[in-house]
Amino acid sequence: MFSKSPPKVRNLTIHVQTGATIGPKGLPLVYGSPDSLTILHAVINFETSHDCKAKGVEVLFKAATRTTFSDATVPSLLHEAEQVFYSKHWDLEVLKPKPGLVGKGVYARQVSVVLDPSFPSSSHNVFGSMKYVFEARLKGAKGFSLARIDWTVHQEVWVLNSTLPFIYPGVNYIEEESEPVAKFARWNEALPFALMVPSRTLYTGQVVPVKVSLEPFLSASPFAGQEIVILGATFILLETRLFRVRFVPEVREYVEKVMSIGVNTGWPRTADGWERVIHVSLPLSPAVSLSTKSRYLEISHSFVLLMDLQVAGRYKPEKLRAQVDIQITAPRSVPSEPPLYGEMVLYDDGDDDLMAPPPPGFDSDEELPGYARYD
């Protein structure tokens, strides 16, 4: 009888250490703040039950915006551009019985990157995205002879960078941008009205007190003295994306309504004018992207108010519109102790008796900041 040989096993994985913090589509999620740099740790594991054909294992990290769209006159021609904000490369130390072979065994390495919180936040769109991605490559692992290609594994990290400083426990935080932003308008040179938000900078998930005010009809207008009747109002958040590519003057614009909230009740009916505050909850990422300005990708936001005004003697309601330009950022966070570099990590493959050795610490020549900013 012939005994079956054990199946060949070859695994290459990336684990980004963000604890239980999960972002969209299950991606690891990290927040950045202007008070500190963002530190990402990832553990790269490679396991092979046999000597395998490969030149080695390399690890890469890249934070970049990338845009792409088809030519206006030749649809089959694609224009692309990439702006790299940060990139880094490591090699995983493996046994090499001879050139072109990686020896069987379990290998692991922890790598770390430091990100500037001024980098754009993660975003996805068909025309362009901002991504933070770890990539592990088993070089020359697939194919035949000279046509061998790499076996690659990717792990994206969802990064949300805030322009708002930390909230420190026990400290009364004062908004740096507490100046309200208002848009004053006038319907038909007869009815002054205004839209006001508490700050130019708002954050995802924020409950925003939005003030709507109407003055009485102007005395010189034919509607003077009439009752102001609002049938309903809609609060809209518009997201505008501008996409550029190299050597092409064309700019693609993509406008999306990422929030629309209707309020059809509770509007005062009086001829004296009035004010009303509506609390509006802003959407979270990725339903809304954070405001961004980079070489090839720009994302901006506007808050829009639409009201239906019923005027005596007119069959159809009149439309009142006001718009203010705002910035959307990530919410402020509470500072926490930074993770330790090179801390012990164990790997369990399902057998309690078989544990892979902990990965080595970060490179001694890797540029990493001190911890003074957390004091």
VENNOR-V736886 format. One record per residue. N is the residue number from 1. RES is the residue in one letter. SS is DSSP state (a for helix, b for strand, c for the rest). PHI is phi in whole degrees, -180 to 180 (* if undefined). PSI is psi in whole degrees, -180 to 180 (* if undefined). Layout:
n=N res=RES ss=SS phi=PHI psi=PSI
n=N res=RES ss=SS phi=PHI psi=PSI
This chain:
n=1 res=M ss=c phi=* psi=142
n=2 res=F ss=c phi=-100 psi=130
n=3 res=S ss=c phi=-85 psi=141
n=4 res=K ss=c phi=-74 psi=134
n=5 res=S ss=c phi=-74 psi=147
n=6 res=P ss=c phi=-62 psi=146
n=7 res=P ss=c phi=-64 psi=147
n=8 res=K ss=c phi=-77 psi=136
n=9 res=V ss=c phi=-121 psi=133
n=10 res=R ss=b phi=-147 psi=112
n=11 res=N ss=b phi=-125 psi=139
n=12 res=L ss=b phi=-134 psi=118
n=13 res=T ss=b phi=-135 psi=158
n=14 res=I ss=b phi=-128 psi=129
n=15 res=H ss=b phi=-124 psi=116
n=16 res=V ss=b phi=-92 psi=128
n=17 res=Q ss=c phi=-89 psi=89
n=18 res=T ss=c phi=-120 psi=16
n=19 res=G ss=c phi=68 psi=-136
n=20 res=A ss=c phi=-94 psi=10
n=21 res=T ss=c phi=-80 psi=112
n=22 res=I ss=b phi=-119 psi=137
n=23 res=G ss=c phi=-104 psi=-162
n=24 res=P ss=a phi=-62 psi=144
n=25 res=K ss=a phi=57 psi=28
n=26 res=G ss=a phi=76 psi=12
n=27 res=L ss=c phi=-74 psi=148
n=28 res=P ss=b phi=-60 psi=140
n=29 res=L ss=b phi=-122 psi=133
n=30 res=V ss=b phi=-134 psi=149
n=31 res=Y ss=b phi=-110 psi=143
n=32 res=G ss=b phi=-115 psi=153
n=33 res=S ss=b phi=-140 psi=150
n=34 res=P ss=c phi=-65 psi=-12
n=35 res=D ss=c phi=-78 psi=-15
n=36 res=S ss=b phi=-156 psi=165
n=37 res=L ss=c phi=-86 psi=152
n=38 res=T ss=b phi=-91 psi=128
n=39 res=I ss=b phi=-111 psi=123
n=40 res=L ss=b phi=-110 psi=133
n=41 res=H ss=b phi=-114 psi=138
n=42 res=A ss=b phi=-137 psi=144
n=43 res=V ss=b phi=-112 psi=126
n=44 res=I ss=b phi=-103 psi=124
n=45 res=N ss=b phi=-116 psi=135
n=46 res=F ss=b phi=-134 psi=126
n=47 res=E ss=b phi=-131 psi=131
n=48 res=T ss=b phi=-139 psi=133
n=49 res=S ss=c phi=-85 psi=0
n=50 res=H ss=c phi=-152 psi=161
n=51 res=D ss=c phi=-64 psi=126
n=52 res=C ss=b phi=-120 psi=151
n=53 res=K ss=b phi=-74 psi=115
n=54 res=A ss=c phi=-173 psi=155
n=55 res=K ss=c phi=-87 psi=-18
n=56 res=G ss=b phi=150 psi=-177
n=57 res=V ss=b phi=-123 psi=125
n=58 res=E ss=b phi=-122 psi=154
n=59 res=V ss=b phi=-125 psi=136
n=60 res=L ss=b phi=-131 psi=152
n=61 res=F ss=b phi=-135 psi=140
n=62 res=K ss=b phi=-146 psi=135
n=63 res=A ss=b phi=-116 psi=116
n=64 res=A ss=b phi=-157 psi=150
n=65 res=T ss=b phi=-95 psi=144
n=66 res=R ss=b phi=-139 psi=129
n=67 res=T ss=b phi=-122 psi=150
n=68 res=T ss=b phi=-158 psi=135
n=69 res=F ss=b phi=-156 psi=159
n=70 res=S ss=b phi=-79 psi=155
n=71 res=D ss=c phi=-67 psi=144
n=72 res=A ss=c phi=-66 psi=-31
n=73 res=T ss=c phi=-104 psi=-28
n=74 res=V ss=c phi=-122 psi=90
n=75 res=P ss=c phi=-57 psi=-27
n=76 res=S ss=c phi=-75 psi=-11
n=77 res=L ss=c phi=-93 psi=121
n=78 res=L ss=b phi=-100 psi=137
n=79 res=H ss=b phi=-106 psi=135
n=80 res=E ss=b phi=-136 psi=155
n=81 res=A ss=b phi=-154 psi=149
n=82 res=E ss=b phi=-141 psi=134
n=83 res=Q ss=b phi=-117 psi=114
n=84 res=V ss=b phi=-93 psi=122
n=85 res=F ss=b phi=-92 psi=-29
n=86 res=Y ss=b phi=-162 psi=139
n=87 res=S ss=b phi=-149 psi=152
n=88 res=K ss=b phi=-154 psi=156
n=89 res=H ss=b phi=-138 psi=140
n=90 res=W ss=b phi=-136 psi=160
n=91 res=D ss=b phi=-117 psi=137
n=92 res=L ss=b phi=-87 psi=125
n=93 res=E ss=c phi=-72 psi=120
n=94 res=V ss=c phi=-132 psi=160
n=95 res=L ss=c phi=-79 psi=139
n=96 res=K ss=c phi=-128 psi=96
n=97 res=P ss=c phi=-57 psi=-36
n=98 res=K ss=c phi=-160 psi=165
n=99 res=P ss=c phi=-55 psi=134
n=100 res=G ss=c phi=89 psi=1
n=101 res=L ss=b phi=-126 psi=139
n=102 res=V ss=b phi=-107 psi=125
n=103 res=G ss=c phi=-70 psi=151
n=104 res=K ss=c phi=-65 psi=150
n=105 res=G ss=b phi=152 psi=-178
n=106 res=V ss=b phi=-116 psi=123
n=107 res=Y ss=b phi=-124 psi=145
n=108 res=A ss=b phi=-150 psi=149
n=109 res=R ss=b phi=-152 psi=139
n=110 res=Q ss=b phi=-100 psi=132
n=111 res=V ss=b phi=-123 psi=156
n=112 res=S ss=b phi=-136 psi=143
n=113 res=V ss=b phi=-132 psi=151
n=114 res=V ss=b phi=-117 psi=124
n=115 res=L ss=b phi=-112 psi=138
n=116 res=D ss=c phi=-76 psi=129
n=117 res=P ss=c phi=-68 psi=-8
n=118 res=S ss=c phi=-82 psi=-7
n=119 res=F ss=c phi=-63 psi=152
n=120 res=P ss=c phi=-62 psi=151
n=121 res=S ss=c phi=-80 psi=162
n=122 res=S ss=c phi=-62 psi=142
n=123 res=S ss=b phi=-159 psi=152
n=124 res=H ss=c phi=-128 psi=138
n=125 res=N ss=c phi=-159 psi=154
n=126 res=V ss=c phi=-63 psi=-28
n=127 res=F ss=c phi=-94 psi=-19
n=128 res=G ss=b phi=-179 psi=151
n=129 res=S ss=b phi=-145 psi=161
n=130 res=M ss=b phi=-117 psi=120
n=131 res=K ss=b phi=-130 psi=146
n=132 res=Y ss=b phi=-116 psi=114
n=133 res=V ss=b phi=-135 psi=130
n=134 res=F ss=b phi=-91 psi=143
n=135 res=E ss=b phi=-138 psi=132
n=136 res=A ss=b phi=-115 psi=137
n=137 res=R ss=b phi=-128 psi=127
n=138 res=L ss=b phi=-93 psi=103
n=139 res=K ss=b phi=-73 psi=130
n=140 res=G ss=b phi=66 psi=35
n=141 res=A ss=b phi=-93 psi=-12
n=142 res=K ss=b phi=-127 psi=149
n=143 res=G ss=c phi=100 psi=-164
n=144 res=F ss=c phi=-133 psi=145
n=145 res=S ss=a phi=50 psi=-128
n=146 res=L ss=a phi=-77 psi=-8
n=147 res=A ss=a phi=-95 psi=17
n=148 res=R ss=c phi=-70 psi=140
n=149 res=I ss=b phi=-123 psi=172
n=150 res=D ss=b phi=-82 psi=148
n=151 res=W ss=b phi=-96 psi=119
n=152 res=T ss=b phi=-118 psi=147
n=153 res=V ss=b phi=-130 psi=134
n=154 res=H ss=b phi=-118 psi=149
n=155 res=Q ss=b phi=-142 psi=111
n=156 res=E ss=b phi=-85 psi=149
n=157 res=V ss=b phi=-118 psi=132
n=158 res=W ss=b phi=-89 psi=115
n=159 res=V ss=b phi=-113 psi=127
n=160 res=L ss=b phi=-121 psi=109
n=161 res=N ss=b phi=-99 psi=127
n=162 res=S ss=c phi=-98 psi=148
n=163 res=T ss=c phi=-94 psi=1
n=164 res=L ss=c phi=-98 psi=139
n=165 res=P ss=c phi=-71 psi=168
n=166 res=F ss=c phi=-57 psi=155
n=167 res=I ss=c phi=-98 psi=115
n=168 res=Y ss=c phi=-92 psi=130
n=169 res=P ss=c phi=-56 psi=135
n=170 res=G ss=c phi=83 psi=0
n=171 res=V ss=c phi=-111 psi=129
n=172 res=N ss=c phi=-76 psi=112
n=173 res=Y ss=c phi=-85 psi=131
n=174 res=I ss=c phi=-109 psi=125
n=175 res=E ss=c phi=-61 psi=128
n=176 res=E ss=c phi=-71 psi=-34
n=177 res=E ss=c phi=-112 psi=67
n=178 res=S ss=c phi=-93 psi=1
n=179 res=E ss=c phi=-69 psi=122
n=180 res=P ss=c phi=-63 psi=153
n=181 res=V ss=b phi=-116 psi=126
n=182 res=A ss=b phi=-128 psi=150
n=183 res=K ss=b phi=-124 psi=117
n=184 res=F ss=b phi=-100 psi=133
n=185 res=A ss=b phi=-139 psi=175
n=186 res=R ss=b phi=-147 psi=127
n=187 res=W ss=b phi=-88 psi=124
n=188 res=N ss=c phi=53 psi=30
n=189 res=E ss=c phi=56 psi=28
n=190 res=A ss=c phi=-131 psi=-29
n=191 res=L ss=b phi=-131 psi=105
n=192 res=P ss=b phi=-75 psi=139
n=193 res=F ss=b phi=-149 psi=166
n=194 res=A ss=b phi=-149 psi=150
n=195 res=L ss=b phi=-121 psi=132
n=196 res=M ss=b phi=-137 psi=133
n=197 res=V ss=b phi=-117 psi=154
n=198 res=P ss=c phi=-71 psi=-18
n=199 res=S ss=c phi=-160 psi=155
n=200 res=R ss=c phi=-70 psi=-30
n=201 res=T ss=b phi=-106 psi=120
n=202 res=L ss=b phi=-120 psi=163
n=203 res=Y ss=b phi=-125 psi=158
n=204 res=T ss=c phi=-60 psi=138
n=205 res=G ss=c phi=80 psi=-3
n=206 res=Q ss=c phi=-71 psi=141
n=207 res=V ss=b phi=-91 psi=108
n=208 res=V ss=b phi=-101 psi=123
n=209 res=P ss=b phi=-78 psi=108
n=210 res=V ss=b phi=-101 psi=124
n=211 res=K ss=b phi=-99 psi=129
n=212 res=V ss=b phi=-116 psi=129
n=213 res=S ss=b phi=-133 psi=141
n=214 res=L ss=b phi=-129 psi=135
n=215 res=E ss=c phi=-92 psi=166
n=216 res=P ss=c phi=-63 psi=158
n=217 res=F ss=c phi=-56 psi=138
n=218 res=L ss=c phi=-62 psi=144
n=219 res=S ss=c phi=-64 psi=-27
n=220 res=A ss=c phi=-85 psi=-3
n=221 res=S ss=c phi=-91 psi=159
n=222 res=P ss=c phi=-69 psi=-7
n=223 res=F ss=c phi=-101 psi=6
n=224 res=A ss=c phi=-54 psi=133
n=225 res=G ss=c phi=87 psi=-10
n=226 res=Q ss=c phi=-74 psi=155
n=227 res=E ss=c phi=-74 psi=138
n=228 res=I ss=b phi=-87 psi=119
n=229 res=V ss=b phi=-119 psi=112
n=230 res=I ss=b phi=-101 psi=119
n=231 res=L ss=b phi=-80 psi=-28
n=232 res=G ss=b phi=177 psi=166
n=233 res=A ss=b phi=-144 psi=153
n=234 res=T ss=b phi=-129 psi=131
n=235 res=F ss=b phi=-104 psi=124
n=236 res=I ss=b phi=-125 psi=138
n=237 res=L ss=b phi=-111 psi=117
n=238 res=L ss=b phi=-99 psi=138
n=239 res=E ss=b phi=-118 psi=122
n=240 res=T ss=b phi=-113 psi=126
n=241 res=R ss=b phi=-115 psi=134
n=242 res=L ss=b phi=-114 psi=128
n=243 res=F ss=b phi=-117 psi=132
n=244 res=R ss=b phi=-127 psi=157
n=245 res=V ss=b phi=-135 psi=165
n=246 res=R ss=c phi=-70 psi=141
n=247 res=F ss=c phi=65 psi=13
n=248 res=V ss=b phi=-125 psi=120
n=249 res=P ss=b phi=-70 psi=-20
n=250 res=E ss=b phi=-65 psi=139
n=251 res=V ss=b phi=-119 psi=125
n=252 res=R ss=b phi=-89 psi=134
n=253 res=E ss=b phi=-117 psi=135
n=254 res=Y ss=b phi=-133 psi=115
n=255 res=V ss=b phi=-111 psi=129
n=256 res=E ss=b phi=-132 psi=140
n=257 res=K ss=b phi=-89 psi=102
n=258 res=V ss=b phi=-92 psi=-9
n=259 res=M ss=b phi=-153 psi=138
n=260 res=S ss=b phi=-148 psi=115
n=261 res=I ss=b phi=-124 psi=122
n=262 res=G ss=b phi=-96 psi=138
n=263 res=V ss=b phi=-128 psi=108
n=264 res=N ss=c phi=-110 psi=0
n=265 res=T ss=c phi=-130 psi=164
n=266 res=G ss=c phi=85 psi=7
n=267 res=W ss=c phi=-83 psi=130
n=268 res=P ss=c phi=-62 psi=151
n=269 res=R ss=c phi=-124 psi=104
n=270 res=T ss=b phi=-158 psi=159
n=271 res=A ss=c phi=-94 psi=-1
n=272 res=D ss=c phi=-95 psi=-2
n=273 res=G ss=c phi=84 psi=162
n=274 res=W ss=b phi=-165 psi=170
n=275 res=E ss=b phi=-129 psi=146
n=276 res=R ss=b phi=-145 psi=140
n=277 res=V ss=b phi=-109 psi=124
n=278 res=I ss=b phi=-112 psi=128
n=279 res=H ss=b phi=-90 psi=117
n=280 res=V ss=b phi=-113 psi=128
n=281 res=S ss=b phi=-91 psi=119
n=282 res=L ss=c phi=-75 psi=149
n=283 res=P ss=c phi=-70 psi=165
n=284 res=L ss=c phi=-97 psi=166
n=285 res=S ss=c phi=-73 psi=139
n=286 res=P ss=c phi=-97 psi=9
n=287 res=A ss=c phi=-60 psi=-33
n=288 res=V ss=c phi=-126 psi=138
n=289 res=S ss=c phi=-89 psi=159
n=290 res=L ss=c phi=-83 psi=148
n=291 res=S ss=c phi=-59 psi=136
n=292 res=T ss=b phi=-142 psi=143
n=293 res=K ss=b phi=-138 psi=113
n=294 res=S ss=c phi=-141 psi=-178
n=295 res=R ss=c phi=-63 psi=-43
n=296 res=Y ss=c phi=-113 psi=-10
n=297 res=L ss=b phi=-136 psi=126
n=298 res=E ss=b phi=-128 psi=138
n=299 res=I ss=b phi=-130 psi=124
n=300 res=S ss=b phi=-131 psi=165
n=301 res=H ss=b phi=-137 psi=150
n=302 res=S ss=b phi=-137 psi=142
n=303 res=F ss=b phi=-104 psi=125
n=304 res=V ss=b phi=-122 psi=137
n=305 res=L ss=b phi=-115 psi=127
n=306 res=L ss=b phi=-119 psi=128
n=307 res=M ss=b phi=-127 psi=144
n=308 res=D ss=b phi=-99 psi=116
n=309 res=L ss=b phi=-107 psi=124
n=310 res=Q ss=b phi=-93 psi=119
n=311 res=V ss=c phi=-111 psi=135
n=312 res=A ss=c phi=-60 psi=134
n=313 res=G ss=c phi=88 psi=-2
n=314 res=R ss=c phi=-117 psi=135
n=315 res=Y ss=c phi=-72 psi=-46
n=316 res=K ss=c phi=-99 psi=146
n=317 res=P ss=c phi=-64 psi=147
n=318 res=E ss=b phi=-89 psi=151
n=319 res=K ss=b phi=-101 psi=127
n=320 res=L ss=b phi=-108 psi=133
n=321 res=R ss=b phi=-136 psi=134
n=322 res=A ss=b phi=-139 psi=146
n=323 res=Q ss=b phi=-143 psi=136
n=324 res=V ss=b phi=-125 psi=140
n=325 res=D ss=b phi=-87 psi=132
n=326 res=I ss=b phi=-132 psi=173
n=327 res=Q ss=b phi=-117 psi=138
n=328 res=I ss=b phi=-108 psi=127
n=329 res=T ss=b phi=-130 psi=-180
n=330 res=A ss=c phi=-83 psi=156
n=331 res=P ss=c phi=-67 psi=156
n=332 res=R ss=c phi=-66 psi=151
n=333 res=S ss=c phi=-123 psi=166
n=334 res=V ss=c phi=-94 psi=129
n=335 res=P ss=c phi=-64 psi=145
n=336 res=S ss=c phi=-133 psi=166
n=337 res=E ss=c phi=-66 psi=136
n=338 res=P ss=c phi=-69 psi=151
n=339 res=P ss=c phi=-67 psi=152
n=340 res=L ss=c phi=-78 psi=139
n=341 res=Y ss=c phi=-75 psi=140
n=342 res=G ss=c phi=68 psi=22
n=343 res=E ss=c phi=-69 psi=157
n=344 res=M ss=c phi=-67 psi=135
n=345 res=V ss=c phi=-133 psi=128
n=346 res=L ss=c phi=-111 psi=154
n=347 res=Y ss=b phi=-125 psi=131
n=348 res=D ss=b phi=-116 psi=121
n=349 res=D ss=c phi=-98 psi=18
n=350 res=G ss=c phi=105 psi=-18
n=351 res=D ss=c phi=-108 psi=115
n=352 res=D ss=c phi=-61 psi=-22
n=353 res=D ss=c phi=-88 psi=-8
n=354 res=L ss=c phi=-117 psi=104
n=355 res=M ss=b phi=-122 psi=130
n=356 res=A ss=b phi=-73 psi=153
n=357 res=P ss=c phi=-67 psi=155
n=358 res=P ss=c phi=-66 psi=150
n=359 res=P ss=c phi=-71 psi=154
n=360 res=P ss=b phi=-68 psi=166
n=361 res=G ss=c phi=-74 psi=-176
n=362 res=F ss=c phi=-71 psi=165
n=363 res=D ss=c phi=-62 psi=140
n=364 res=S ss=c phi=-68 psi=-23
n=365 res=D ss=c phi=-99 psi=9
n=366 res=E ss=c phi=-78 psi=134
n=367 res=E ss=c phi=-80 psi=109
n=368 res=L ss=c phi=-129 psi=144
n=369 res=P ss=c phi=-80 psi=164
n=370 res=G ss=c phi=-79 psi=-176
n=371 res=Y ss=c phi=-107 psi=13
n=372 res=A ss=a phi=-59 psi=-32
n=373 res=R ss=a phi=-68 psi=-15
n=374 res=Y ss=a phi=-93 psi=-4
n=375 res=D ss=c phi=-64 psi=*
